[in-house]
Amino acid sequence: GTDEHGLKIQQAAAAAGTSPPELCERVSGLFRQALSQAGVAFTDFIRTSEPRHQRAVRHFWGALRDCGALYKGSYEGWYCTPEESFLPESQLAERRDAQGRPCKVSLETGHEVHWTKEENYMFRLSAFRDPLQKWLRDNPRAICPDPFYQRALRWLDEDLPDLSVSRERSRLQWGIPVPSDPTQTIYVWVDALVNYLSVVGYPESHGAWWPAAHHVVGKDILKFHALYWPALLLAAGLAPPERILVHSHWTVRGQKMSKSLGNVVDPATCVGQYGVDGFRYFLLRQGVPERDCDYYDEKVVKLLNSELADALGGLLNRSTAPSINPSNTYPRFSEPCFPKVLDSREAKGMGRASAEDYELVAAVASLPAQVAGYFEGFQIYKALECIAQCVRQTNGFFQRHRPWKLDRRDSAERLWLDTILHVTLECLRVYGTLLQPVVPHMADKLLSRLAVEPGERGLSDMTFLARYDGKPCPFEGRQLGPDTGVLFQRLEKLETVKNRKQ
């Protein structure tokens, strides 16, 4: 959804010669469009200018007022309009503005700040140090990754001044008025944070979801989510969210993205260049939540060609080629060729499988649980790293046994050839199933080629290489799906494309 109130929206609308509602309508439409282009589905899309949200905010304000957490007080300090927050001196630096005059700016963002003094409603944040410390110490996984959890704990050892939670209405009209005091507007951050509640039906029906909610937030807004929001919730008689998952930022060739530098990456352009699946795969494969990651086109091309086009796509093409599998079926597995052993060192002298083959089978068998664990822990990059490693091992297995050299007319060789193909297709089926959340279209294409039905693509009922364990395999002997061509088209270097256009 979109957080739509505040002074910066009011000023941006005035500068663009439009009204705040019209500006928000257009910009929130762009966000919806971007999500749709990226193949991101949602059960709800909330806008903080919606009546249901405004009703929830007024109720939440009433809960804060009724428990005595609010009082009226005079507030003054350095205010940063783009960040919509007051900043302490420790977070400021001296700079010169465009006219060369000295000014103060935010250390974090470089935005200019202005001295502001006004009478506002204040929230007794200082009263919540102990409850917040207890919440975090009792729930060490409440904020992750761990560096951000530690940062929140350190903040609680510092000064915790009361929080200004309203603005003078004469200065800020674009926002929700304070109930029973039309001279004040509810502070944009209090308003915005409540959307986590309004979207799940607060104040009547939120109990079905709350507090079992996971927030996904950028590291730059951690303080609002790790300190202010849990304190506001506790004051209103609600539990903090179950988990706050924090991510870092993308830099471009080592520099922060900035409109003035002209290095902002447009996701729509990237989807056009690399496809939805390609762009999603790169971001999730390379994005490490606890530290900033660097983006540049050559890196994307190299990764996608190596892991999707060559390793995964190449393996599917080779193992389903008509020359190697003329009947276009899911081949049979032969136990005598690949007998079950408890220790891969026992493999010598039994069947035709080598010690490395048994290592591959063990790695792929443990992969679903490993991937599920990493997904649950918000470490998607590690899950994809494990899958990529297994794909490399499977290519090694295929290359090692050279099935294209085996003669189908020889019955012993045919058994071994079919077993190699069966193991390879079983590995591909696991990878296709596990990759569905990341590359949905490509995973669907892969699984359809292997004739895996929609009802056979779940994580919970996935069994790998059932015949190795002496159980029947439902896919064995099944006709493969139609060949839909290349799984992932190799990308050309952008310079090549530019040169050709020139």
Secondary structure, DSSP 4 states (H G I P E B T S, - for coil): -B---SHHHHHHHHHTTS-HHHHHHHHHHHHHHHHHHTT---S---BTTSHHHHHHHHHHHHHHHHTT-EEEEEEEEEEETTTTEEE-GGGEEEEE-TTS-EEEEETTT--B-EEEEEEEEEE-GGGGHHHHHHHHHH-TTSEESHHHHHHHHHHTTS----EE-EEETTT--SSPEETTEEEEEE-HHHHHHTHHHHTTTTTTSGGGTTT--EEEEEGGGHHIIIIIHHHHHHHTT-PPPSEEEEE--EEETTEE--TTTT----HHHHHHHHHHHHHHHHHHHH--TTS-EEE-HHHHHHHHIIIIIIIIIHHHHHHT-TTT-TT-B-PPP-TTTS---SSGGGGTTSSS--HHHHHHHHHHHHHHHHHHHHHHTT-HHHHHHHHHHHHHHHHHHHHHH-GGGS-TTSHHHHHHHHHHHHHHHHHHHHHHHHTTTTSHHHHHHHHHHTT--GGG--STT--S-GGGGT---TTTTPBPPP--S-SSPPPPPHHHHHHHH-
